[in-house]
Amino acid sequence: MWLELGLLVIVAGTTRVLPDMVITALLSLAAAAELQEFRQIKGAPFTPLMMTGNFRTVAEALYDGVRYRDRAARQKAKDTLMLMGSFVIGAVLVGLLYLSLGTYSVAVPIVIVGGLIGWLHEQTRQRKWKH
């Protein structure tokens, strides 16, 4: 996450200085770093780039959850849909904010990633004290 945060900060600071091609490349690197964070959901493999496969996983889990009353399958479908939905909501949010904030819309992902880093740090610190 630190790499992603660093790349987004660089983009925010150099948007008006660097050519669009370089900014796009930096944003692509940040997106790749983001995708690497989500290789598993609760121990099960997840590939954000394989949306067709993820939709198939959701459909299969929903079928098993409804047909066989499998709670674990329903939870898997819910978790996968929530994660896929969060990617869509994030993309739409930044796209809409770009209309009003312009290049400063990159501040939204910076705040979110920074908040997640802080939250994860706090969770890790609390776990160390419990043991």
Salt bridges, closest charged atoms under 4 A:
GLU60 OE1 - ARG56 NH1 3.08
ASP79 OD2 - LYS42 NZ 3.13
GLU122 OE2 - ARG125 NH2 2.68
